[in-house]
Amino acid sequence: MNRSGQVLSKMSKTYLFDGLEFLFIPNINSSKVTFTRKNLARNGGASVAKKFDQDTTTHVLVDTKVYLTKDKISAGLKNAKVPKTFQPGKILNQTWLVDSIEQQKLLDTKEYIIKLDELKPETRKESPASKQHIENLQKQETKEKLIAESSTGNPNERTIFLLNQMAEERLLQGEHFKAKAYKNAINALNNTGDFISDANEALRLKGIGVSVAQKIEEIVKTNTLSSLNEIKSDKEHQVSKLFMGIHGVGPVSAKKWYNDGLRTLEDVSQKPDLTSNQTLGLKYYDEWLERIPRDECTLHNEFMSDLVSQIDPLVQFTIGGSYRRGSPTCGDVDFIITKPNADNEEMKEILEKILVKIEQVGYLKCSLQKKHSTKFLSGCALPPNYASRLPEYSEGKWGKCRRIDFLMVPWKERGAAFIYFTGNDYFNRLIRLKAVKNGLVLNESGLFKRIKYVQGKNVEDKTMLIESFSEKKIFKLLGFKYVPPEQRNFGANNPPSKLGKHLDQFRIDHKYFDKVVKEEIIDDDVIEVD
């Protein structure tokens, strides 16, 4: 456990061109090539200048497919008011931008510098473009198109990235209403293919208010967000974030501890009134905060499948959450466990046998709940013969303690449970909202119809099961096409280009959605899937 008191944050996304400002020549968006390259630059973290600024412009990028000669480049620089005193080594061929993105590193500019004194002067009559020149141009355009498509495809990616960070920070502070405002703006930006450059353009999009619109304009103009930087640099925020990395600690406890004078994890460990879960959270602080590689999750699944086959070979294991959605890393491992024709009581008995077995072999390191029936939250570690198959482990060493949840599901409820425990949370809210609008209820046990039971003067609200076994049938009954698990990553980091054909069927009335959440028609008493 790191006790230095520094915030152990998740690895943030890095950008190739952070801190750089590019002026494109020609500086017009009518050209598809120029438009694409500007988007690539923005998505790479750079600012794109509307005009040359001696204090902020770091590079001038010239399209040498448009300006072929010394005279044309000189004229282009003059029209853009780039002074002759501007550093010659900072006037580059635009292919430097494309090649840097393709190789995922900031390339040396030496081979891309445009040296005017070495270029040929313009002749009276230019020769027609050669076949080889045309082929090279086509190859370059194809390469740029592929690079652009490998990004999110949204010209507002940088803005979305910073707004999402703001939303996460507000959630950590317990300010859910403010976080919702940022999420709404992110969804609006995801749903437009246009680059939003100022507050007025942002305000035209549904779901964006004045305050967030102003922040969008700030991001575009400065490539950063001052309010986000202020939050991150605030001492109380840093310490609170450190404390909230402890399992079982939320914004209220973190703030109280800060006000009580606590500043480090060492300070917290001296508190006499920590809950058992908070004590365990301190013990396994680094291991539970770290994302689990997908390969390690797979080994946990193999280990448990092998172990439980000794108890009952018919028991089936599936990892839910972000693992089932195809993520390369997971926050924890959610085992969805079922057995053909088994009811709730039999699944409880199977869980008891599993717990005895994993404790015997040493896989179970700690329990995070006193009572359990069909759900068990724990910390577990791979034994040496499994852990040694991972690159960072050596023979004879146990794996890291990871957060492992065992979710026991009756066979007839497996379809509903798979939807519920696969997530993500935003996707689950949308699909449950659709159920509510149709007079239905969807939870981990099934899809139910709301009915009114009348007996004399008494009217009772009841539900009747419609479907619970088949995932695909539940989707169909709700009027949706089936969405594969790996395409259920709805939200800020997954714009329309990644959701493809499944997006339109989930477009919703945001006012109704807010009303449903506020009135708690959609319950939030769920296991948060990573």
N, C-alpha and C positions, 0 to 999 in steps of 0.2 A: 504493500500500500504506500502510495506517495503521500508523505506527511509534510511536505514543504509548504502547504497552504496555497499553492498555485492551482489554478483551475485546470482540470484535466478534461479538455474538450475533445469532442470527436474530430477526426481529421477533416478539415474544411476543404472544400473544392478550391484548387488553385487555378489561376488563369495565366496563360503565357504572356499576355501583354499588359498585366496590371501596372498602372502608373504611367503608361505611354499614351500619347495623343498623336493621331495620324491625320495628316491632311492629304486627301486623295486628289490626284491630277490625272484626268479631268475630274472636277468636283461636281458632277451632275448625276442624278439618279435615273436618267432616262435609259442609260445603258444597263442591261441585265448584268453584265460582268461587274460594273462598278457597284451596283446595288448589292450583288452577292458578296463582293469582297468587303464592303462596309459592314454588312451583317456578320461576316466571319470575324472581322476586327472587334466589333462590339461584343460578340459572344465569347471572344478571347480575352475580354476584360479591358480593351482599349477604349479611349474616348475618340470619337470621330469629329474633327474640327469642321465647322462650317466655313471658317476663313482662317488664314494664317495668323498666329499670335506668337510673337517673339518669346514671350514668357512661358507659354504652355505647350506649343507644338514641338514634339520631340523628333518626329520623322515626317518627311514628305515622300509619299509613295506614288510613283509615276507609272501609268499604264503605257509601256513601250510598244504595245500593239496598236495603240492609237497615235502616239507621238513617236514616229519612227526615226526622226533625224534630230541632229543637234539644234537646228533652227526652231523646230516645232517644240522641242522640250524647253528651250530657252523662252519661247513665247508663252508656253503654258505656265512656267514659273513666274514670268513677269505679270501675266494676267492675274495670277493668284497672289500677287504682291509678296512673293518670297524674295527677300533681299539677297543680294550677292554675298553678303557677309554670313548668311546662314551656313552652318557647318556642311561642307561638301560630303562628308562621310555619312550624313543623315538624309541625303536624297537618294532613295533606293528604288530599284525595280519592284513593282508590286508582287512579283513572284516570290520575293522573300517572305511575305505574309503567308502565302499559300503553302510554300514548302515548310515553313516553321510549324504550321498547324498539322500538316501531313505527318511530320516526323515527331510531333508532340514535344518540341523543344525550341528554344529561341536560338535560331541559327546565327552563326557569325555573318555579319553584314558585308564582309570584305568582297565576296564574289558578286554582290548585288548592287554595289555602289555605282551610281551613274556619274561618270566623269565626262563632263561636257567637252573638255579639251581633246579627248580621245575619240569623240564621235565625228562622223563624216558630216560635212556641211550639206545642205539641201541642194539637189541638182534641179535643173529646170524641168526635167521630165522623169518622174519616178517609174521604175520598171514595174510591170505587173507582178503581183504576189506569186511566188512560185508554188508549185504543188506541195513541196515539202513544208513551206511556210504555213500553208492552209492546214495541212495535216497536224503540224505542231500546235497550231492555234486550237484546233478541234480537240486535241488530246488535253491541252491545258484547261479548256472549258469543261471537259468531261471530268477531269480531276477535281476541279473546284466544285462542281455539282455534287460529286460523291462526298467530298469533305463537308459541304453544307448540309447534306442529308444525314450525315453521321452525327450532326449536332441535333438539337431538339427540333430544328426547322422553324423556330419562332424567333423573329428578330428582337424580341423583348427578353431574351434569356437572362441577360445580366440584371435587368430590372426585377424579373421574377425571382432570381436567386437572392437578391438583397431583401426584397419584400418578404420572402419566405423566412429569412433569418430573423427579421423583425417579428414575424408572427410567432416563431418559436420562442424568442426572448419574452414576448408578452405572455405566452402560455406559462413559461417558467415563473413569471411574476404573478401568476394567477389572474391576469387581466384577460379573461376569455372573450369579452366583448370586443376589445381592441384587436385581439388576434383574429377574430372573425372578420373584421373589416379588411385586414390584410389578405386573408384567404379569399374573400370575395373579389378583391382586386386582382389577385393572382389568377383566379378562374376566368375573369374577364379578359385578362391579357393572354391567357392560354387559348381563348376562343377567338382571338383575332389574328389574322395573318399580317396585319399592318404594324409597322414600327411606330410606337407611340412616343412622340418626341417632346411633348409639353403638357402642361396641366389641362389646357382647353381640350386637347384631343382625348386625354384620359377621362375627362368628365362626360364625354359623349358615350362612354362605355357603361353599360348597365352594371351597377354594383360598386362603382367607384365614387367616393365622396371627395370633398374639397381637400381635406387634410392629406389623404393618401395621394391624390392627384398632384399636389405640390411636391410630395416626396418623389413621385415618379419623374417629374421634371428635374428635380435636383440630381437624381441618379444619372439621367441622360446627360446633363450638363457637366457634372463633376466626376462621374464614374464611381461615386461613393455616396454614402448616406450619413450625414452628420449625427442624426439622432441615434442611429445604430452604433456608431463609433462611441458616442457618449455613454450609451448603456454598457457597452463592452468594457469601457475604461473605468466605469464607476466601481469603486472599491466594494461597496455593499453588494452590488450585483455579482461581482466576481466571487465573493465569499459565499453568497447565497447559492450560486450555481455549483460551487464546490460541494456544499452541504447537500444539495438536492441530487447529487450523484450517488448519495447513500440510499440504498434500498429502504423504503419506508419513510422517507423524508420528503415533505412537500413544501410549498412556498411559505405556509404559515409557520411551520416549525423552523425553517431556515431563517426567516426574518426574526423570529423570537431569539434564536441562538445568537444571531448577529447583534441584536440589541442587548443581549446579556453579556456581550464582550468576547464571544468565541470568534476565532479567526482561522483556525487550522483544524485539520482532521484530528490532530493530536489533542487539541482542546476538547473536541467532541468526545473523544474516547475516554476522557476523564469524568464525563457527566455520569452521575449515579443513577439517573432515572431513564436511561435509554431502554427502549423496548427490545425484546429478544431479536426481532427482525432488523432493527437498526444496528444492533451489535453485530449481527451477521453481515449486514451491509457494509460495515466498517472493515470487518475481517476480509471480505472478498471484494473490496472496493474496486480495485483495478480490473479484476477478472470479470466482474459483472458489468462494468462500464464499457469494456472492450467488445467490439463487434465480433461475433463468432464466424470464422470462415465456413463457407458452405461445405467444404470437404470434411470439416470436423463435425458438422451437424449430421452428415451422412454416416459417419462412423458411429455416432451416438445411436442412430437408427439401426444400424447393423448390429451393434452390441445388444440393444434392447430386444430386437427381433430374435437374435440367437438365444438370449437368456430366457425370454418368455416362452419360446417354443418348447422349452423343457417343462414349463408349467402347463401350457395348453397350446398345442400346435395350430389350433384354429384361430387363435387371437391374431388380429391384424393391426399393424402399426402404420400410421401416416404422420409425417410432420406437417403441421399447418403453418399459419402465419406467413411471414415473408419468404420462408423456404419454399413453400408450395407455390408462391407467386414468382419463383425463379430468381430471387435475390442472391447475389454473390456472398453476402454476409447477413447474419441475423442477430437480433438483440438477445433472443433466448430461443429455446427449443420447445415448441408446443406439440406434444405427442397426442394425436387423436387416436384413441384405442377403441376397437370394437370387435365383435365376434358374430358370425352368422347366427341369426335367430336368438341371440342373447337379449334378455330384458334388463331393466335397470338393476334389479336385485343381483342378477348373475354378474353384471359388470362391477358392482360393488365388491363382490366376493373375489373377483379376479384382481381388482386393485389391491386388496388386502394381501393376496399371495405375492403380487409383484413387489410390494413394499418390503415384505419379509425377505424376499430374495435379493433385492438390490442392496439391502442393509447388510446381509450376510456376505456378499462379495465385495463390499466396500465402495460400490458405485455411489450410494447415497451419502452425501457429506453433511447435509443439514435439511431440516424441515422448516418451512415458512408458514405453517399453519398448525394449530393444535388439533382441530377436528377436520375430518375429511369423509366424504361419501362417494361422490363420483368425480371429484377433482382434487388433485394434490399438487401443491406448489413446493418446489424444492431447489436445492443446489446439488449437482452431481458432477463426477469427474470420470473420464475414461480410464480404465485400467491400463497398465503398461503395455500389454500385448496389442492393444488397439491404438493407444496414444503414440506408440513408436512409429506408426505408419504416417504420421504427420511430419513434415520437414523440420519443424523447430524442436521436436522431442527426440530424446535418446532412449535407448533400451533400458528398461527398468524404472522409468520415470512415469508417475501418474500424470494425467492430463490436468488442465486447469479446471477449477470448479466453475461450472456454468449454471445459469438459471434454466431449470428444466421443469415444465408443467405437464402433468399427466391428466388428460381429459377423457373420462370414460363415457362412451356413447352407446346406447342401446342400438341394436342392428337396424330397427325400423326407423330410427331417427338420423341415420348416417348422412343422408343428403343435406338436410337442414343444418346439421352440425358442421359439415364440410364448408358450407357457405359462411356460416357464422365465424368459425375459427380460422378461416383462410384470410378474410378481410379483403382490402385494408379497411380501416375504420370509416373512411369517407365513402367508399363503395358500399359498405354495409348500411350506412345511414341512407344512402340514395335508394337502395333496393327495399329497405324497410319502409321508407317514405312512400314508395310506390304501392306497397301493400296497404298502408294506412289510407291512402287516397282511394283505394278500391274496396274499402270496408273490410280489410283483412289484417291479420297480425302475423308477422314473421319473426321467429326467434330461433334459438338453437335446437328447439324440439320439433319445429315444423311450421307449416303455413296453415293458419286457422281462419275461419270465417267468423265474423262477429254476428251474433244473433241475440235477439231479445226474447227472453223466456218469460211469458206472462202466465201468472197463476192468480186468478181473482184480481185483486187490486195491486198485487205486487208485480213489479217488472224487474227482471234480473238480466244483466248483461252477461252472456256466456259466449264461449267459442266452440267451434266444431272443427276438428282436424280435416284438412283437405288433402295435404300431401306432406310427407316427411322423408321418404326413403330416397327419392331420386332428385339429385341436384338439377338435372336438365329439365325435369318435369316442373319443378318449382319455378324455374325461369320462365317456362312456357305459360304456366298459369298466371304469372304476373304480366304477361304480354311482352316479355323480353326474349331476344335471341340469346342462346347460351354464350356466356363470356368465359373463355378459358382462364384458369387461375393466374397465369402469368400476365394476363391483360387486365387484372383488377387493381392495378396500382394507380388508382385515381388520385388526383391532387396536384399540388404545386410543382412537383418535379416531373410530371408526366403530362405534357401538353397534347393537344388533339392529334398531332402527327404520330404519336406513339400508341394512341388508343384506337385510331383508325375507325373502322366501320361500327365499332361498339359505342362510340361517343353519343351520337344523336339520340339514341333511345333513352339516354339518361339525362337529357336536358330537363331542368326542373324550374318551377316557380320558386325563386329564392325567398320571397316573402312568406309563402306557405311553408317552406322548409323551416324558416326561422320560427314560425308560429308553432310548428309541430315539436321542434326541439325545446322551445321555451315552455310549452305546456306538458312536456315530458310524456307525450304520446309514444315517442320512441324512447325506451328506457336506456340509460347509460350505465346500468349495473352490469358491465361486461368485462371480460378479460381483454385488455387492450392488446390487439394483435399488432406486432411490430411492423 
